[in-house]
């Protein structure tokens, strides 16, 4: 593997410059409206002329057959092989034929190379491939790869350019997340701790809502490095990327240290405060951990189509997400041992891994219609100046419908302390966000609650004891039912069971 994104030799650079094309952001036209039903959505042609694999059945020619022995490999396996190559090998292999040029130009290959060996200084040139190879924006010859049919290559392009409108409009009334100007802490504690909702007033009191936009942050923090998934980039570089890329899954800036990096104050009573948590959520009981509390707040920025696939918030915490600019689409589902996960989502037996389609667009294409009809589904579009509450344990998917800037924070309300303690005690392998020197998060939280809030802890421990008793009863009942079921006669197997299993009417003594 290459150790950095160094330029290739001069001859190779010239050859690649002649072949290179740049995918420009194309504004899609769509005839879909609120009453247009199944009107078609216009997807632009792939810049290399690649088409979905189904088109091969009516084509007179398929250029993949010119790949030599590579043509025998399924596209998925060929792509997996290419993931093992370095930049020089990809470029050389791509120069052998048009089909391999298309496969070796796949953006995900170059994104992985870049993230694996990020250069210290670089200029974003519109795509991961051109940035890694340091190919500036100059007039390029576009290689035509017509008569290549591959879902592996075409589907990411389709997902990057499909219209989002059909999936985020006409939300069924039963799915709509309720909206309020504000709530009191008493109302939240009594009725809304376990339910998503949107508040439209609190954020509009914040200084950051009045003064922060991506552009204003760029003017002040251009050279400050922020975390965007797997990379740490100066804000200027990330803004260049955000404004000049067309990806299926754009990088999402998600920085946990923004308060320190930007030297701002947080809290309603702080001097020159930038923002504070909405008062309806009351006391955040993770605050008893002081400097030892896990990561809890993030600044979020991303272009249209960026976001997060289905996940739960860490450590059984609740969260709020406040939009400062732009709009976000939310899709949420409750979680419970008796409930299945959202459609298209697979949970590992120990609940430690959540598997779903790799991109949000792919999920919308494949599962959104079913998800929208599934009981428990909740949806909303959150606009600038609004804040959404995500209850502990809820699955949620978030999609930016436009360039967006937001703040989010995880917290532990009074009614969720037992859930957090239970998680820290029983799911130790999934505990996250704590410093490395915290080896017993459960003991730490329990001790601080005992020290700072003994009366609260007494009630919480009583609640946990009740839960334990119920769980033991369910487990005992489950074992008996399993035993009875195991010993029920199965037709034709001739095995002993508690039933007598005779087919005649002979009386049993």
C-alpha positions in Angstrom: 0.0 0.0 0.0 1.1 3.5 -0.7 2.3 5.4 2.4 1.0 8.8 1.3 -0.8 10.6 -1.6 2.4 11.4 -3.4 2.4 12.3 -7.1 3.0 9.5 -9.5 5.8 9.7 -12.2 5.4 12.4 -14.8 4.4 10.2 -17.7 1.7 8.6 -15.6 0.4 12.0 -14.5 0.1 13.2 -18.1 -1.7 10.0 -19.1 -4.1 10.3 -16.2 -4.7 14.0 -16.8 -5.8 13.2 -20.3 -8.2 10.5 -19.1 -9.5 12.1 -15.9 -13.1 13.4 -15.7 -14.7 15.4 -13.0 -18.3 14.7 -11.8 -19.9 18.1 -11.4 -22.8 18.6 -9.0 -25.9 18.4 -11.2 -29.1 20.0 -10.1 -31.7 17.4 -10.6 -35.0 18.2 -12.2 -38.0 16.4 -10.7 -41.7 16.5 -11.5 -42.6 15.1 -8.2 -45.0 17.3 -6.2 -47.3 16.7 -3.3 -50.1 15.4 -5.6 -48.1 14.0 -8.5 -48.2 10.4 -7.3 -45.7 8.2 -9.1 -44.3 10.8 -11.5 -40.8 9.9 -12.8 -37.7 11.4 -11.3 -34.9 12.4 -13.7 -31.5 10.9 -12.9 -28.6 12.3 -15.0 -26.6 9.9 -17.2 -23.5 8.4 -15.5 -20.5 10.5 -16.6 -18.7 7.4 -17.9 -21.9 6.0 -19.6 -22.2 3.1 -17.1 -25.7 1.6 -16.8 -27.4 -0.8 -14.4 -26.6 -4.5 -14.9 -30.1 -5.3 -16.2 -29.4 -3.4 -19.3 -26.9 -6.0 -20.4 -29.7 -8.4 -21.3 -30.7 -6.3 -24.3 -27.3 -5.0 -25.2 -25.3 -6.3 -28.2 -22.0 -5.6 -26.5 -20.5 -5.7 -23.0 -17.1 -4.2 -22.7 -16.4 -6.1 -19.5 -15.6 -9.2 -21.7 -12.5 -7.3 -22.8 -11.1 -7.5 -19.2 -9.4 -10.9 -19.8 -9.6 -13.2 -16.8 -11.1 -10.4 -14.7 -14.3 -10.7 -16.7 -15.0 -14.0 -15.0 -15.2 -12.3 -11.5 -18.5 -11.0 -10.3 -18.5 -7.3 -9.9 -18.6 -7.5 -6.1 -15.6 -9.8 -6.0 -13.6 -7.7 -8.5 -14.3 -4.6 -6.4 -13.1 -6.5 -3.3 -9.9 -7.4 -5.1 -9.3 -3.8 -6.2 -9.6 -2.7 -2.5 -6.3 -4.5 -1.9 -4.3 -2.5 -4.5 -2.4 0.8 -3.9 -2.8 3.9 -6.0 -0.1 3.1 -8.6 -1.5 -0.4 -9.2 -5.0 1.0 -9.6 -3.8 3.6 -12.2 -1.8 1.0 -14.1 -4.6 -1.5 -14.2 -7.1 1.1 -15.2 -5.0 1.9 -18.2 -5.4 -1.6 -19.7 -9.1 -1.3 -20.9 -12.1 0.9 -20.5 -14.0 -1.5 -18.2 -11.1 -1.7 -15.7 -10.7 2.1 -16.0 -14.3 2.4 -14.7 -13.8 -0.1 -11.9 -10.5 1.4 -10.8 -12.0 4.9 -10.8 -14.7 4.0 -8.2 -14.6 6.8 -5.6 -14.9 4.5 -2.6 -11.5 2.9 -3.5 -9.8 6.3 -3.5 -11.6 7.5 -0.4 -10.3 4.4 1.5 -6.8 5.1 0.2 -7.0 8.7 1.3 -8.4 8.0 4.8 -5.9 5.2 5.3 -2.9 7.4 4.5 -4.0 11.0 4.7 -1.6 13.6 3.5 -0.7 16.5 5.8 -1.4 19.2 3.3 -3.6 18.9 0.2 -6.1 20.7 -1.9 -9.6 19.3 -2.5 -10.1 18.8 -6.2 -13.7 17.7 -6.3 -13.3 13.9 -6.0 -11.3 11.6 -3.8 -9.4 10.2 -6.8 -8.4 13.6 -8.2 -7.4 14.8 -4.7 -5.3 11.7 -3.9 -3.6 11.9 -7.3 -3.3 15.7 -7.1 -5.0 16.3 -10.4 -6.2 19.9 -10.5 -9.4 21.2 -12.2 -8.2 21.4 -15.9 -10.1 20.6 -19.0 -10.2 16.8 -19.1 -10.9 14.2 -21.7 -13.8 12.0 -20.6 -13.3 8.3 -21.1 -16.5 6.7 -22.5 -17.3 3.4 -20.9 -20.5 2.8 -22.7 -21.7 -0.7 -22.8 -20.5 -1.4 -19.3 -23.3 -2.7 -17.1 -22.7 -2.8 -13.4 -24.9 -2.2 -10.3 -21.8 -2.0 -8.2 -20.6 1.0 -10.2 -24.0 2.5 -11.1 -25.9 2.3 -7.8 -23.7 4.7 -5.8 -24.1 7.2 -8.6 -27.8 6.7 -8.6 -28.0 7.1 -4.8 -25.9 10.3 -5.0 -28.4 11.9 -7.5 -31.8 10.5 -6.6 -34.4 13.0 -5.4 -35.0 13.0 -1.7 -38.4 14.7 -1.9 -40.5 11.5 -2.3 -39.1 10.1 1.0 -39.3 13.2 3.1 -42.7 14.7 2.2 -46.3 13.6 2.7 -45.5 12.2 6.1 -48.5 10.2 7.4 -50.3 12.0 10.2 -49.9 9.1 12.6 -46.1 9.2 12.1 -45.7 12.9 12.8 -43.5 13.9 15.7 -45.5 16.5 17.9 -44.2 20.1 18.0 -44.5 22.6 20.9 -43.2 26.1 21.5 -41.8 24.8 24.7 -42.4 22.5 27.7 -42.0 22.8 31.4 -39.7 20.4 33.2 -42.7 19.0 35.0 -44.5 18.3 31.7 -41.4 16.7 30.3 -40.9 14.5 33.3 -44.5 13.4 33.5 -45.3 12.8 29.9 -42.5 13.2 27.4 -39.3 11.5 28.7 -40.0 8.4 26.6 -41.3 10.2 23.5 -39.8 12.2 20.6 -40.9 15.8 20.3 -39.8 19.1 18.7 -39.5 22.5 20.5 -39.7 25.6 18.3 -38.7 28.4 20.8 -35.7 27.7 23.0 -33.0 27.6 20.3 -34.0 31.0 19.1 -32.8 32.6 22.3 -29.2 31.3 21.8 -26.4 33.6 20.7 -25.1 30.9 18.3 -28.5 30.8 16.5 -28.3 34.4 15.8 -24.6 34.5 14.9 -23.4 31.1 13.6 -23.6 30.0 10.0 -21.0 27.9 8.1 -19.8 31.1 6.5 -19.4 33.0 9.7 -17.6 30.1 11.3 -15.3 29.9 8.3 -14.3 33.6 8.7 -13.2 33.0 12.3 -12.1 29.3 12.5 -10.8 28.6 8.9 -7.6 27.0 10.1 -9.0 25.2 13.2 -9.1 21.4 12.7 -12.4 19.7 13.2 -13.3 16.0 13.2 -15.3 14.7 10.1 -15.8 11.0 10.7 -12.3 9.5 10.0 -10.4 12.7 9.2 -9.3 15.8 11.0 -9.4 18.7 8.6 -9.1 22.5 8.9 -12.6 24.0 8.6 -11.6 25.7 5.3 -10.7 22.3 3.7 -14.0 20.7 4.9 -16.0 23.7 3.5 -14.2 23.2 0.2 -15.2 19.6 0.3 -18.7 20.3 1.4 -19.3 22.8 -1.5 -17.6 20.8 -4.2 -18.4 17.1 -4.0 -21.1 14.8 -5.1 -21.1 11.6 -3.0 -23.5 8.9 -2.0 -22.5 9.3 1.6 -20.7 12.7 2.2 -18.4 13.1 5.1 -20.2 14.4 8.2 -18.4 16.9 10.5 -19.0 15.6 14.0 -16.7 17.3 16.5 -16.8 16.6 20.3 -14.2 19.2 21.3 -15.7 22.2 19.5 -16.3 24.2 22.8 -12.6 24.0 23.7 -11.4 24.6 20.1 -13.6 27.6 19.7 -13.2 28.9 23.2 -16.9 29.5 23.9 -18.9 29.4 27.1 -21.8 27.0 27.6 -24.6 27.2 30.2 -27.4 29.6 30.9 -25.5 31.3 33.8 -22.1 31.4 32.1 -20.7 34.7 31.1 -21.1 35.5 27.4 -22.7 32.1 27.0 -23.1 30.7 23.5 -26.0 28.4 24.2 -27.5 26.3 27.0 -29.6 23.1 27.1 -33.4 23.6 26.9 -34.6 24.1 30.4 -37.4 21.5 30.1 -34.9 18.6 30.3 -34.0 19.6 33.8 -30.9 18.3 35.5 -28.4 16.2 33.5 -27.4 13.5 36.1 -24.2 12.6 34.1 -23.0 16.0 35.3 -22.2 14.5 38.7 -19.2 12.9 37.0 -17.6 16.3 36.4 -14.5 16.0 34.3 -14.9 12.3 34.1 -18.2 12.3 32.3 -18.1 10.6 28.8 -18.3 12.6 25.6 -21.6 14.4 25.6 -21.8 17.3 23.1 -20.9 17.8 19.4 -21.0 20.4 16.7 -22.4 18.9 13.5 -22.0 20.2 10.0 -22.7 18.6 6.6 -23.9 19.1 3.0 -27.1 17.9 1.6 -27.4 14.1 1.8 -25.1 13.8 4.7 -26.3 12.3 7.9 -26.3 9.2 10.1 -27.8 5.8 9.4 -29.8 4.0 12.1 -28.1 4.0 15.5 -28.9 4.5 19.2 -27.3 7.1 21.4 -24.4 5.9 23.6 -24.7 4.5 27.1 -28.5 4.5 27.1 -28.5 8.3 27.2 -31.2 10.6 25.8 -30.3 13.4 23.5 -31.4 16.7 22.0 -30.4 18.0 18.5 -30.7 21.7 17.7 -30.7 22.9 14.1 -29.0 26.3 13.6 -29.1 26.4 9.8 -30.6 24.1 7.2 -33.2 21.3 7.6 -33.0 17.7 8.8 -35.2 14.7 8.2 -35.7 12.3 11.1 -36.9 8.8 11.1 -37.2 7.1 14.5 -38.3 3.8 16.0 -38.7 2.7 19.7 -36.6 -0.1 21.0 -37.8 -2.9 23.4 -36.9 -6.6 23.9 -40.4 -7.5 22.5 -40.1 -5.2 19.5 -38.2 -6.0 16.2 -35.7 -3.5 15.0 -36.6 -1.1 12.2 -37.2 -2.7 8.7 -33.8 -3.4 7.1 -31.9 -3.3 10.3 -30.2 -6.3 11.9 -29.2 -6.4 15.5 -26.5 -8.8 16.9 -27.6 -11.1 19.7 -25.8 -9.0 22.3 -27.2 -5.8 20.9 -23.6 -4.5 20.3 -23.8 -4.2 16.5 -26.4 -2.6 14.3 -26.2 -3.6 10.6 -28.1 -1.6 8.0 -27.6 -0.5 4.4 -24.3 1.4 4.0 -25.9 4.7 2.9 -29.0 6.6 3.8 -30.1 6.8 0.2 -29.9 3.1 -0.2 -32.0 2.6 2.9 -34.6 5.0 1.5 -34.7 3.2 -1.8 -35.1 -0.2 -0.3 -36.9 0.0 3.0 -38.5 3.5 3.5 -41.9 2.5 2.2 -42.1 -0.4 4.6 -40.6 1.6 7.5 -43.2 4.3 7.1 -46.0 1.6 7.5 -44.4 -0.1 10.5 -46.1 0.6 13.9 -44.0 2.9 16.1 -42.5 4.8 13.2 -42.0 8.5 13.9 -40.9 11.1 11.3 -40.3 14.9 11.1 -38.5 17.6 9.3 -36.6 19.8 11.8 -36.0 23.4 10.6 -33.5 26.0 11.7 -34.3 27.2 15.2 -35.9 24.0 16.3 -34.7 21.2 18.6 -35.7 17.6 18.6 -35.7 15.2 21.6 -34.4 11.7 21.1 -35.5 9.4 24.0 -33.0 6.9 25.4 -32.9 3.7 23.4 -34.7 4.9 20.2 -33.3 4.0 16.8 -32.9 7.0 14.6 -31.8 7.9 11.1 -30.9 11.6 10.3 -30.6 13.1 6.8 -29.6 16.6 5.9 -32.0 18.0 3.3 -29.7 21.0 2.8 -26.4 22.3 4.0 -26.8 22.2 7.8 -25.2 23.3 11.1 -26.4 21.9 14.4 -25.5 21.2 18.0 -26.4 18.1 19.9 -25.9 16.9 23.5 -26.5 13.6 25.3 -28.0 13.8 28.8 -29.4 11.6 31.6 -32.8 12.8 32.9 -34.1 11.6 36.3 -36.4 9.0 34.8 -33.6 7.4 32.8 -30.9 7.0 35.5 -31.9 3.4 36.1 -31.6 2.7 32.3 -28.1 4.2 32.3 -26.9 2.3 35.4 -28.3 -0.9 34.0 -26.5 -0.4 30.7 -23.2 0.5 32.4 -23.5 -2.6 34.6 -24.7 -5.2 32.0 -23.2 -3.9 28.7 -19.7 -3.1 29.7 -18.3 -3.9 26.2 -20.6 -1.3 24.7 -19.8 1.5 27.1 -18.2 4.4 25.2 -16.9 8.0 25.5 -15.1 7.6 28.8 -11.5 8.4 29.3 -9.1 5.4 29.2 -8.5 5.7 32.9 -12.1 5.0 33.7 -12.2 1.2 34.0 -15.5 0.9 35.9 -18.0 3.4 34.6 -20.9 1.7 36.5 -19.0 2.0 39.8 -18.0 5.6 39.1 -21.6 6.7 38.3 -23.0 4.8 41.2 -20.5 6.3 43.7 -21.0 9.9 42.5 -24.8 9.5 42.7 -24.4 8.1 46.3 -22.3 11.1 47.1 -24.3 13.9 45.4 -27.8 12.6 45.2 -28.4 9.8 47.8 -32.2 10.3 47.9 -32.4 9.9 44.1 -30.1 6.9 44.1 -32.3 5.2 46.8 -35.3 5.4 44.5 -33.3 4.3 41.5 -31.9 1.2 43.3 -35.4 0.3 44.3 -36.5 0.5 40.7 -33.6 -1.7 39.6 -34.5 -4.3 42.2 -38.1 -4.4 40.9 -36.8 -4.8 37.3 -34.5 -7.6 38.5 -37.4 -9.4 40.1 -39.5 -9.2 37.0 -36.6 -10.3 34.8 -36.0 -13.4 37.0 -39.7 -14.3 36.9 -39.7 -14.0 33.1 -36.6 -16.1 32.8 -38.0 -18.8 35.1 -41.3 -18.8 33.2 -39.4 -18.9 29.9 -37.3 -22.0 31.0 -40.5 -23.9 31.9 -42.2 -23.0 28.7 -39.1 -24.1 26.8 -39.0 -27.4 28.7 -42.6 -28.1 28.0 -42.2 -27.2 24.3 -39.1 -29.3 24.1 -41.0 -32.4 25.4 -44.1 -31.9 23.3 -44.7 -34.9 20.9 -43.6 -34.2 17.3 -45.6 -36.1 14.8 -43.6 -39.0 13.3 -40.5 -38.7 15.4 -41.3 -41.5 17.9 -39.6 -39.6 20.8 -40.9 -39.7 24.3 -42.9 -36.8 25.5 -45.1 -35.8 28.4 -48.1 -36.5 26.1 -49.0 -40.2 25.7 -48.9 -40.0 21.9 -51.2 -42.9 21.1 -53.4 -42.4 18.0 -56.0 -45.0 19.2 -58.8 -44.4 21.7 -57.3 -46.7 24.3 -58.1 -45.4 27.8 -55.2 -44.3 29.8 -55.2 -45.8 33.3 
